[in-house]
Amino acid sequence: MVDQVVVEAPERLGAQEPPESGAWARWRPLLLRLHFYGGLLAGPFILVAALTGLLYTCTPQLDGIVFQHEVTVNATAPHRTSLAAQIAAARTVYPEAPITSVKPPTVASETTQIAFAAPGVPQDYTRTVFVNPYTAQVQGTLTTYGQWLPIRSWFDTMHRTLHLGVVGRCYSEIAASWLWVIALGGLALWIGGARGRRGARGLVVPDRAATGRARTRSWHGAVGGWIVLGLLALSVTGLTWSRFAGEHVSELRSQLSWTTPSVSTALPGDPSAEVAPGSSAPDPTAGADAVLAGAEQLGLKGPMWMTPPAKPGQAWQVAENKRDFPTRQDAAAIAPDGHVVDVVRFASWPITAKLTRWAVDTHMGILFGLPNQIALAALAVCLLTVIARGYVMWWRRRPTRGGFAPGPRRGALAGLRPIEAVVAVAVLVGVGWFAPLFGTTLGLFVLGDALVGEYRRRRAGIPVGTGGCA
């Protein structure tokens, strides 16, 4: 009896709404099916991403409070010690580890941060030594991820990978791959079904007079409409640094010349002549003070990161990294004697590279500071409520005798015209190729749905060939 209800429920469900005709009547079942099953199956991934993202937005100010001793100095002096002396002090902590970057103080009360590729730290992390720039005394060491201190880096990794490494990156990529599909599909369904919902007002204002599932649906659709642009932005920017789709994004940007320009660090002359056979390699951090002076003469300001040469024959790379607004991202290659090898100004970046930089920084809550964090937190909370209401609607539609609530009717593709079905399949295949985890999960759904459909047809005694998946 339960199986019979499960099979027939979608038929009765469609009868609740007025009959439709034309293109919308043909496309609506496919959109409904993608939105429903995408939300049902990818919803947990998106929910975890929203929750961890919400926690991440609350962390930026914590590092400065918790690690105040490491990042600030108690007293300042008229003059700082040389950068070479500060590097030498930091080397007493990790004498054998190579230095990966040096961050001079941005303001008088900051310490100098010198990062080492120390053994025993996770991949992509460094061990940073914090040095008092006035006394050249080491004030502490912390494990850092780029410019993030431990608290922010922990929550950042939690959001990206759940601290599961390469495998964990798949969760966030599934969430980003499906988010835009679910959001756009839901928006189309909400607008397309607007007849009889108090006109345009019903699209943006929840129906407070409704009760039960109708009230839940009203809030689900209205709140989803409020945040759809933010969800699209999160999805697109999230895919830029994903594992599989991110490679395709990088290839596309390269082919369209949308990549971020970088300085050339090659020094004039023959690099092979820098080190004579049998002699020891030169200190890669030599000339740090001359390099800093050269960068300041170019007008570069903090926060500024100095990267020593990776091998002989290369210059230092010095880059501004002010990611809040107004952004400063000028970069220069400077030789150890202080002469400038190459300069790239942020003003000369292609507009697409600038937009990418700003979009990513907005996603991370950096570009507009605290207002950016608050907006992201509000977006995450709204998304969590939309997901929760989606599951509530699904639960309330379950059969009265128990079991799982039925989904939209199968055979959505069969309801399209042949050319429309070809276009729909081609688009889904193309998106699946560009975002492989979307394609993989969609393929698994179609396969599983076909098996479930075949099982239910046999249980109900329906002839083979009636209906179909998708």
C-alpha positions as CSV (number, residue, x, y, z in Angstrom):
1,M,0.0,0.0,0.0
2,V,2.9,2.3,0.8
3,D,4.5,1.6,-2.6
4,Q,1.2,2.4,-4.3
5,V,1.0,5.8,-2.5
6,V,4.6,6.5,-3.4
7,V,4.0,5.9,-7.1
8,E,0.7,7.9,-7.3
9,A,1.6,10.8,-5.0
10,P,3.5,12.8,-7.6
11,E,0.4,12.6,-9.9
12,R,-1.8,14.1,-7.2
13,L,0.9,16.6,-6.3
14,G,0.8,18.1,-9.8
15,A,-2.9,18.5,-9.6
16,Q,-2.6,21.0,-6.8
17,E,-1.5,23.7,-9.2
18,P,-3.4,25.1,-12.2
19,P,-2.7,23.4,-15.5
20,E,0.0,25.1,-17.6
21,S,0.7,25.2,-21.3
22,G,3.5,26.1,-23.7
23,A,7.3,26.0,-23.1
24,W,7.0,26.4,-19.4
25,A,4.8,23.3,-19.1
26,R,7.5,21.3,-20.9
27,W,10.5,22.6,-19.0
28,R,9.1,22.9,-15.6
29,P,9.2,19.1,-14.8
30,L,12.9,19.0,-15.6
31,L,13.7,22.1,-13.6
32,L,11.6,20.7,-10.7
33,R,13.4,17.4,-10.8
34,L,16.9,19.0,-10.9
35,H,16.0,21.4,-8.1
36,F,14.4,18.8,-5.9
37,Y,17.0,16.0,-6.2
38,G,19.9,18.5,-6.3
39,G,18.6,20.0,-3.1
40,L,17.9,16.6,-1.5
41,L,21.3,15.0,-2.4
42,A,23.7,18.0,-2.6
43,G,21.9,19.9,0.2
44,P,24.0,18.3,3.0
45,F,27.2,19.4,1.3
46,I,25.9,22.9,0.8
47,L,24.6,23.0,4.4
48,V,28.1,22.0,5.8
49,A,29.7,24.6,3.5
50,A,27.3,27.3,4.7
51,L,27.8,26.4,8.4
52,T,31.6,26.3,8.2
53,G,31.6,29.5,6.1
54,L,29.5,31.1,8.8
55,L,32.0,30.1,11.5
56,Y,34.9,31.3,9.3
57,T,33.4,34.8,9.0
58,C,33.5,35.2,12.8
59,T,37.3,34.5,13.1
60,P,39.3,37.3,11.5
61,Q,39.5,39.5,14.6
62,L,40.2,36.5,17.0
63,D,43.8,36.0,15.9
64,G,44.9,39.5,16.7
65,I,43.4,39.1,20.2
66,V,44.6,35.6,21.0
67,F,48.1,36.1,19.5
68,Q,48.6,39.7,20.5
69,H,52.0,38.9,22.1
70,E,53.3,37.5,18.8
71,V,52.0,40.1,16.4
72,T,52.5,43.3,18.4
73,V,55.3,45.0,20.3
74,N,54.8,46.6,23.7
75,A,57.1,49.6,23.0
76,T,58.5,51.3,20.0
77,A,61.7,53.1,19.3
78,P,62.9,55.9,16.9
79,H,64.8,53.4,14.8
80,R,64.4,49.8,13.8
81,T,67.2,47.2,13.6
82,S,68.2,46.1,10.1
83,L,66.1,43.5,8.4
84,A,69.2,41.4,8.1
85,A,69.6,41.4,11.9
86,Q,65.9,40.4,12.3
87,I,66.4,37.5,9.8
88,A,69.5,36.4,11.6
89,A,67.5,36.3,14.9
90,A,64.7,34.3,13.3
91,R,67.3,31.8,11.9
92,T,68.3,30.9,15.4
93,V,65.0,29.2,15.8
94,Y,65.1,27.3,12.5
95,P,68.8,27.4,11.3
96,E,68.4,24.7,8.6
97,A,64.9,25.6,7.2
98,P,64.7,27.8,4.1
99,I,62.9,31.2,4.4
100,T,59.9,31.5,2.2
101,S,58.8,35.0,2.9
102,V,59.5,38.1,5.0
103,K,56.7,40.5,6.0
104,P,58.0,43.8,7.4
105,P,55.8,45.7,9.9
106,T,52.9,47.6,8.3
107,V,52.5,49.9,11.4
108,A,54.9,50.8,14.2
109,S,53.3,48.4,16.7
110,E,53.7,45.3,14.5
111,T,56.3,42.6,14.6
112,T,58.2,41.4,11.6
113,Q,57.0,38.0,10.3
114,I,59.6,35.6,8.8
115,A,58.1,32.4,7.4
116,F,60.1,29.1,7.2
117,A,59.5,25.9,5.3
118,A,60.1,24.0,8.5
119,P,59.9,20.3,8.8
120,G,56.8,18.7,10.3
121,V,54.3,21.3,9.2
122,P,51.3,20.4,6.9
123,Q,51.6,20.9,3.2
124,D,51.1,24.6,2.2
125,Y,51.7,25.7,5.7
126,T,54.8,27.4,7.1
127,R,56.3,28.1,10.5
128,T,56.4,31.8,11.1
129,V,58.8,33.5,13.5
130,F,57.7,36.9,15.0
131,V,60.6,39.3,15.6
132,N,60.6,42.6,17.4
133,P,61.8,45.1,14.8
134,Y,63.4,47.4,17.4
135,T,65.3,44.8,19.4
136,A,65.6,41.9,17.0
137,Q,64.3,39.6,19.7
138,V,62.1,36.7,18.8
139,Q,58.6,37.0,20.4
140,G,57.2,33.7,19.4
141,T,56.5,31.2,16.6
142,L,53.2,30.0,15.0
143,T,52.1,27.7,12.3
144,T,50.5,29.8,9.5
145,Y,48.8,29.3,6.2
146,G,49.7,32.2,3.9
147,Q,48.8,35.3,5.7
148,W,46.4,33.6,8.1
149,L,47.3,32.9,11.7
150,P,46.3,29.6,13.4
151,I,42.7,30.3,14.3
152,R,41.7,31.7,11.0
153,S,43.7,29.1,9.1
154,W,42.0,26.3,11.0
155,F,38.5,27.5,10.2
156,D,39.6,28.3,6.6
157,T,40.8,24.7,6.2
158,M,37.6,23.5,7.9
159,H,35.5,25.3,5.3
160,R,37.6,24.2,2.3
161,T,38.4,20.5,3.2
162,L,36.9,19.6,6.6
163,H,40.6,18.9,7.6
164,L,40.4,15.8,5.4
165,G,43.1,16.8,2.9
166,V,42.6,16.1,-0.8
167,V,39.5,14.0,-0.2
168,G,37.9,16.8,1.8
169,R,38.2,19.2,-1.1
170,C,35.6,17.1,-2.9
171,Y,32.9,18.1,-0.5
172,S,33.3,21.8,-1.1
173,E,33.5,21.3,-4.8
174,I,30.3,19.3,-4.9
175,A,28.6,22.1,-2.9
176,A,29.9,24.9,-5.2
177,S,29.1,22.8,-8.4
178,W,25.5,22.3,-7.4
179,L,24.7,25.6,-5.6
180,W,24.3,27.6,-8.8
181,V,22.2,24.9,-10.4
182,I,19.8,24.7,-7.4
183,A,19.7,28.4,-7.0
184,L,18.8,29.2,-10.6
185,G,16.4,26.3,-10.9
186,G,14.7,27.4,-7.7
187,L,14.4,31.0,-8.9
188,A,12.9,29.9,-12.3
189,L,10.4,27.7,-10.5
190,W,9.5,30.4,-8.0
191,I,8.9,33.0,-10.8
192,G,7.3,30.6,-13.1
193,G,4.8,29.5,-10.5
194,A,4.0,33.1,-9.4
195,R,0.4,33.0,-10.8
196,G,-2.1,33.4,-8.0
197,R,0.6,34.5,-5.4
198,R,-0.4,38.1,-5.0
199,G,1.5,39.1,-8.1
200,A,5.1,40.4,-7.9
201,R,4.7,41.0,-4.1
202,G,4.3,37.3,-3.6
203,L,7.7,36.7,-5.0
204,V,9.6,38.8,-2.4
205,V,7.2,38.8,0.6
206,P,6.4,35.5,2.3
207,D,2.7,34.8,2.7
208,R,2.2,35.1,6.5
209,A,-1.5,34.0,6.1
210,A,-0.5,30.6,4.7
211,T,-0.2,27.6,7.0
212,G,1.6,24.3,6.9
213,R,3.6,23.3,3.9
214,A,2.3,26.3,1.9
215,R,3.8,28.7,4.5
216,T,7.1,26.9,4.5
217,R,7.2,27.0,0.7
218,S,6.5,30.7,0.7
219,W,9.4,31.5,3.0
220,H,11.6,29.0,1.2
221,G,11.0,30.7,-2.2
222,A,11.0,34.3,-1.0
223,V,14.2,34.0,1.1
224,G,15.9,32.0,-1.7
225,G,15.0,34.9,-4.1
226,W,16.5,37.4,-1.8
227,I,19.9,35.7,-1.7
228,V,20.1,34.2,-5.2
229,L,22.7,36.7,-6.5
230,G,24.9,36.1,-3.4
231,L,24.6,32.3,-3.9
232,L,25.7,32.6,-7.5
233,A,28.7,34.7,-6.5
234,L,29.7,32.2,-3.8
235,S,29.3,29.3,-6.3
236,V,31.4,30.9,-9.1
237,T,34.2,32.1,-6.8
238,G,34.2,28.8,-4.9
239,L,34.8,26.9,-8.2
240,T,37.8,29.1,-9.0
241,W,39.9,27.3,-6.4
242,S,38.3,23.9,-6.5
243,R,40.3,20.8,-7.3
244,F,38.8,19.7,-10.7
245,A,36.6,22.5,-12.0
246,G,39.3,24.9,-10.8
247,E,41.7,23.5,-13.4
248,H,39.2,24.2,-16.1
249,V,38.7,27.7,-14.8
250,S,42.5,28.3,-14.8
251,E,42.7,27.0,-18.4
252,L,39.9,29.2,-19.5
253,R,41.4,32.3,-17.9
254,S,44.7,31.5,-19.6
255,Q,43.2,31.1,-23.0
256,L,41.2,34.3,-22.7
257,S,44.2,36.2,-21.2
258,W,42.4,36.8,-18.0
259,T,45.3,35.7,-15.8
260,T,46.8,37.8,-13.1
261,P,50.1,39.4,-14.4
262,S,53.3,38.7,-12.5
263,V,56.8,40.1,-12.4
264,S,59.8,38.5,-14.0
265,T,62.4,37.7,-11.4
266,A,65.1,36.7,-13.8
267,L,68.3,38.7,-13.3
268,P,70.2,39.9,-16.4
269,G,73.1,37.7,-17.4
270,D,73.8,34.0,-17.3
271,P,72.2,32.4,-14.2
272,S,74.7,29.5,-14.4
273,A,77.5,31.9,-13.7
274,E,76.1,32.9,-10.3
275,V,77.6,29.8,-8.5
276,A,81.0,28.5,-9.3
277,P,81.5,24.7,-9.2
278,G,82.4,23.5,-5.7
279,S,81.5,26.8,-4.0
280,S,78.8,27.2,-1.5
281,A,75.5,28.8,-2.7
282,P,74.9,32.4,-1.8
283,D,72.5,33.3,1.0
284,P,69.1,33.8,-0.8
285,T,68.1,36.5,1.8
286,A,71.2,38.6,1.1
287,G,70.4,42.2,0.4
288,A,67.1,42.2,2.2
289,D,67.5,45.8,3.5
290,A,68.5,47.1,0.0
291,V,65.5,45.3,-1.5
292,L,63.1,46.8,1.1
293,A,64.5,50.3,0.5
294,G,64.1,49.8,-3.3
295,A,60.5,48.7,-2.8
296,E,59.7,51.8,-0.7
297,Q,61.3,54.0,-3.3
298,L,58.9,52.5,-5.8
299,G,56.0,53.5,-3.5
300,L,55.1,50.0,-2.3
301,K,53.4,50.0,1.1
302,G,52.4,47.5,3.6
303,P,51.1,45.0,4.1
304,M,54.0,43.9,1.9
305,W,55.5,40.4,1.4
306,M,59.0,39.8,0.4
307,T,59.9,36.5,-1.2
308,P,63.6,35.6,-1.5
309,P,65.0,34.1,-4.7
310,A,64.2,30.5,-5.2
311,K,67.5,29.9,-6.9
312,P,70.6,31.8,-8.1
313,G,70.1,34.2,-10.9
314,Q,66.7,35.4,-9.6
315,A,65.7,38.6,-7.9
316,W,63.5,39.1,-4.8
317,Q,59.8,39.4,-5.4
318,V,58.1,42.1,-3.3
319,A,54.3,42.4,-3.5
320,E,51.7,44.6,-1.8
321,N,48.9,42.5,-0.4
322,K,46.3,45.0,0.7
323,R,43.2,43.1,-0.1
324,D,40.6,45.3,1.5
325,F,39.2,48.3,-0.3
326,P,40.9,50.3,-1.9
327,T,43.0,47.3,-3.0
328,R,46.8,47.6,-3.4
329,Q,48.5,44.8,-5.3
330,D,51.6,46.4,-6.9
331,A,54.5,44.0,-7.3
332,A,58.2,44.4,-8.1
333,A,61.3,42.2,-8.8
334,I,64.3,43.7,-7.0
335,A,67.9,42.5,-7.1
336,P,69.9,42.1,-3.9
337,D,71.7,45.3,-4.6
338,G,68.4,47.2,-4.7
339,H,68.0,47.9,-8.4
340,V,64.6,47.3,-9.9
341,V,64.3,44.4,-12.4
342,D,60.6,44.5,-13.1
343,V,57.4,46.2,-11.9
344,V,53.7,45.3,-12.4
345,R,51.2,47.9,-11.1
346,F,47.7,46.9,-10.1
347,A,46.4,49.6,-12.3
348,S,47.7,47.8,-15.3
349,W,45.9,44.5,-14.5
350,P,43.3,43.4,-17.0
351,I,39.8,44.3,-15.7
352,T,38.9,40.5,-15.6
353,A,41.9,39.9,-13.3
354,K,40.8,42.7,-11.0
355,L,37.2,41.5,-10.9
356,T,38.5,38.0,-10.0
357,R,40.6,39.4,-7.2
358,W,37.8,41.5,-5.8
359,A,35.2,38.6,-6.2
360,V,37.5,36.1,-4.3
361,D,38.3,38.6,-1.6
362,T,34.5,39.4,-1.2
363,H,33.9,35.6,-0.9
364,M,36.5,35.5,1.9
365,G,35.1,38.5,3.8
366,I,38.1,40.7,3.2
367,L,37.3,43.3,0.6
368,F,35.0,45.5,2.6
369,G,36.1,44.5,6.1
370,L,33.6,44.1,8.9
371,P,30.5,45.0,6.6
372,N,31.7,42.2,4.3
373,Q,31.8,39.7,7.2
374,I,28.4,40.7,8.4
375,A,26.9,40.4,4.9
376,L,28.5,36.9,4.4
377,A,27.2,35.8,7.9
378,A,23.7,37.0,7.0
379,L,23.9,35.2,3.6
380,A,25.0,32.0,5.3
381,V,22.2,32.1,7.9
382,C,19.6,32.7,5.2
383,L,21.0,29.8,3.1
384,L,20.8,27.5,6.2
385,T,17.1,28.5,6.7
386,V,16.4,27.9,3.0
387,I,17.9,24.4,3.1
388,A,16.1,23.6,6.4
389,R,12.8,24.6,4.9
390,G,13.4,22.6,1.8
391,Y,13.9,19.4,3.9
392,V,10.8,20.3,5.9
393,M,8.7,20.5,2.8
394,W,10.0,17.2,1.6
395,W,9.3,15.6,5.0
396,R,5.7,17.0,5.1
397,R,4.9,15.4,1.8
398,R,5.7,11.9,3.0
399,P,3.0,9.3,2.9
400,T,0.8,9.2,6.0
401,R,1.8,5.6,6.7
402,G,5.5,6.4,6.8
403,G,8.3,6.0,4.4
404,F,10.0,8.7,2.3
405,A,8.3,11.5,0.6
406,P,8.0,11.0,-3.2
407,G,9.9,13.2,-5.6
408,P,8.6,14.9,-8.8
409,R,7.3,12.7,-11.6
410,R,9.8,10.9,-13.8
411,G,9.9,11.3,-17.6
412,A,10.8,15.0,-17.6
413,L,13.0,14.6,-20.7
414,A,10.3,12.8,-22.5
415,G,8.0,15.7,-22.1
416,L,10.3,18.0,-24.0
417,R,10.4,18.4,-27.8
418,P,13.3,16.4,-29.4
419,I,15.5,19.4,-30.0
420,E,14.8,20.7,-26.5
421,A,15.8,17.4,-25.0
422,V,19.0,17.3,-27.1
423,V,19.8,20.9,-25.9
424,A,19.1,20.0,-22.2
425,V,21.3,16.9,-22.3
426,A,24.1,18.7,-24.2
427,V,24.1,21.5,-21.6
428,L,24.1,19.1,-18.7
429,V,26.9,17.1,-20.3
430,G,28.9,20.3,-20.9
431,V,28.5,21.5,-17.4
432,G,29.4,18.0,-16.1
433,W,32.6,18.1,-18.1
434,F,33.6,21.5,-16.9
435,A,32.6,20.6,-13.3
436,P,33.4,16.9,-13.1
437,L,32.0,16.4,-9.6
438,F,28.7,17.8,-10.7
439,G,28.7,15.5,-13.7
440,T,29.7,12.5,-11.5
441,T,27.0,13.1,-8.9
442,L,24.4,13.8,-11.5
443,G,25.3,10.6,-13.3
444,L,25.0,8.6,-10.1
445,F,21.6,10.2,-9.5
446,V,20.3,9.3,-13.0
447,L,21.6,5.7,-12.6
448,G,20.1,5.3,-9.1
449,D,16.9,6.9,-10.2
450,A,16.6,4.5,-13.1
451,L,17.1,1.5,-10.9
452,V,14.6,2.8,-8.3
453,G,12.1,3.5,-11.1
454,E,12.5,0.0,-12.6
455,Y,12.0,-1.5,-9.1
456,R,8.8,0.5,-8.5
457,R,7.5,-0.3,-11.9
458,R,7.9,-4.0,-11.3
459,R,6.3,-3.8,-7.9
460,A,3.4,-1.9,-9.2
461,G,3.0,-4.1,-12.3
462,I,3.5,-1.2,-14.8
463,P,4.7,-2.3,-18.2
464,V,8.3,-1.7,-19.1
465,G,8.9,1.5,-21.1
466,T,6.3,3.6,-19.3
467,G,7.7,6.8,-17.9
468,G,11.5,7.1,-17.5
469,C,14.2,8.7,-15.5
470,A,14.9,12.4,-15.4
